[in-house]
Amino acid sequence: MTRQHPQTIAAARLLENLSPTVWAALEHLRDEMRATDGYGSGGASDGGSRSTSTTSTTERAAMALDALVDQSSEIKRTVTDIVALIDSLGRLCQRAISTRVAKPVAVLCSSDGLTGADEWGDPACTNVPRAAKGGLCDACSMRSSRWRNAISLKPIRSDEVDNLRSFRFDIVDGVASAWGQPLDAA
């Protein structure tokens, strides 16, 4: 079952209840416009005399008709704006859903190009390397160290580079991530 945002549910209910109200208002305004024909309601006809008002009944009827047309137009404009906002919200949500942050490619342990790698390296190793081990996982680093000891090569210290690659690991929220990039690839 899909969860829905409470305000979205409330907005949908408002729109659902608003639809008949908008329709009724537009129908009422159409009926009023038909009834307001611009000639007034009649009354005493003394050949063009005016009442005590400064406008004639025809002018008042025309102004009333104009006000009804304005109300109808305002309702239609507002409905059009609501539809545009809903469409915009839908597009914004679809964009947010389709936006994917690219996951960094995991740098896996690799002994390629390192001294004696053809003897101690494991080309099938898929472990995540440690930055302090020059891009090797613990197991491969231990095999390299044992091989170096066996052939009387001095061990690689943290202040020596030998031919181990230098790695840069990203720090995310104060923690070194397991996703590193060799410095020469950066």
C-alpha positions in Angstrom: 0.0 0.0 0.0 1.3 3.4 -1.0 1.6 6.0 1.8 0.3 9.4 1.1 1.2 12.7 2.6 -1.6 14.0 4.9 -1.7 17.4 3.3 -2.0 15.8 -0.1 -5.0 13.8 1.1 -6.6 17.0 2.6 -6.0 18.9 -0.7 -7.5 16.1 -2.7 -10.6 16.1 -0.5 -10.9 19.8 -0.8 -10.6 19.7 -4.6 -13.2 16.8 -4.7 -15.6 18.8 -2.6 -14.8 22.0 -4.5 -15.7 20.7 -7.9 -19.5 20.7 -7.4 -19.3 24.1 -5.8 -17.4 25.6 -8.7 -19.8 24.0 -11.1 -22.8 25.4 -9.1 -21.3 28.9 -8.9 -20.7 29.0 -12.7 -24.2 27.8 -13.4 -25.6 30.4 -11.0 -23.6 33.1 -12.7 -24.8 32.0 -16.1 -28.4 32.1 -15.0 -28.0 35.5 -13.5 -26.3 36.8 -16.7 -29.3 35.5 -18.7 -31.7 37.2 -16.3 -29.8 40.4 -16.5 -30.7 41.6 -20.0 -29.7 45.2 -19.6 -33.3 46.6 -19.6 -33.9 46.6 -15.9 -37.0 45.2 -14.2 -39.5 47.7 -15.7 -41.4 49.8 -13.2 -42.9 53.2 -14.0 -42.3 54.1 -17.6 -42.8 57.7 -18.1 -40.9 58.1 -21.3 -37.3 58.0 -20.2 -37.4 59.6 -16.8 -34.8 58.7 -14.4 -35.1 57.7 -10.8 -33.4 59.7 -8.1 -30.2 57.7 -8.8 -27.6 59.1 -11.2 -27.7 55.9 -13.3 -30.6 54.5 -15.3 -31.9 51.0 -14.8 -30.3 50.0 -18.1 -26.9 51.3 -16.9 -27.3 49.5 -13.5 -28.2 46.3 -15.3 -25.2 46.6 -17.6 -22.9 47.2 -14.6 -24.5 44.2 -12.8 -23.9 42.0 -15.9 -20.3 43.2 -16.1 -19.8 42.3 -12.4 -21.2 38.8 -13.1 -18.9 38.3 -16.1 -16.0 39.4 -13.9 -16.9 36.9 -11.2 -17.2 34.1 -13.7 -13.9 35.0 -15.3 -12.2 35.1 -11.9 -13.5 31.6 -11.0 -12.3 30.2 -14.4 -8.9 31.9 -14.0 -8.5 30.5 -10.5 -9.4 27.0 -11.6 -6.9 27.3 -14.4 -4.2 28.4 -11.9 -5.1 25.5 -9.6 -4.7 23.1 -12.5 -1.4 24.6 -13.4 -0.2 24.4 -9.8 -1.2 20.8 -9.5 0.5 20.0 -12.8 3.6 21.8 -11.6 3.6 19.9 -8.3 3.2 16.6 -10.2 6.2 17.4 -12.5 8.3 18.5 -9.5 7.6 15.2 -7.7 8.3 13.2 -10.8 11.7 15.0 -11.2 12.5 14.4 -7.6 11.6 10.7 -8.0 13.7 10.3 -11.1 16.7 12.1 -9.6 19.3 9.6 -8.5 22.5 10.5 -6.9 25.2 8.5 -8.6 26.8 6.0 -6.3 30.6 6.1 -6.4 32.2 3.1 -7.9 33.7 0.8 -5.3 37.4 0.6 -5.5 38.3 -3.0 -5.0 41.6 -4.5 -3.9 44.0 -4.7 -6.8 47.6 -5.9 -6.8 48.1 -5.0 -10.5 51.5 -3.4 -11.1 52.9 -4.0 -7.6 56.2 -5.6 -6.8 55.8 -9.4 -6.9 52.1 -9.3 -7.5 52.3 -12.2 -9.9 53.5 -14.4 -6.9 51.5 -13.1 -4.0 48.5 -11.2 -5.6 45.0 -12.5 -6.0 43.5 -11.2 -9.3 40.0 -12.4 -8.1 40.1 -10.5 -4.8 37.0 -8.4 -4.4 37.6 -7.0 -0.9 37.5 -3.3 -0.2 41.0 -1.9 0.3 42.1 0.1 3.3 43.7 3.5 2.8 46.6 2.7 5.1 47.4 -0.4 3.1 48.0 1.4 -0.2 44.9 0.2 -1.9 45.2 -3.4 -0.7 42.8 -5.3 1.5 44.1 -6.8 4.8 44.5 -10.3 3.3 46.4 -9.1 0.2 48.5 -6.7 2.3 49.4 -9.6 4.6 50.4 -11.9 1.6 52.5 -9.0 0.2 54.2 -8.5 3.5 55.0 -12.3 3.9 56.3 -12.5 0.4 58.6 -9.4 1.0 59.9 -11.1 4.2 60.4 -14.4 2.4 62.6 -12.8 -0.3 64.4 -10.5 2.2 62.8 -7.2 1.1 62.3 -4.7 3.8 58.6 -4.2 4.9 56.8 -1.1 3.5 56.3 1.5 6.2 53.6 4.2 6.2 56.2 6.8 5.4 57.6 4.9 2.4 55.9 4.6 -0.9 57.7 1.8 -2.7 55.4 1.0 -5.5 52.1 0.9 -3.5 49.5 3.3 -4.8 48.4 6.2 -2.7 44.7 6.3 -2.1 42.3 9.1 -1.2 39.3 8.0 0.8 36.3 10.3 1.0 35.2 11.5 4.5 31.4 11.4 4.9 30.0 12.6 8.2 33.4 12.3 9.9 33.8 8.7 8.8 36.2 7.5 6.1 34.1 5.8 3.4 34.9 2.5 1.8 34.7 4.2 -1.6 38.1 5.4 -2.5 39.7 6.6 -5.7 43.4 6.2 -6.6 45.1 9.5 -6.7 46.3 9.0 -10.2 42.7 8.4 -11.4 41.4 11.6 -9.7 
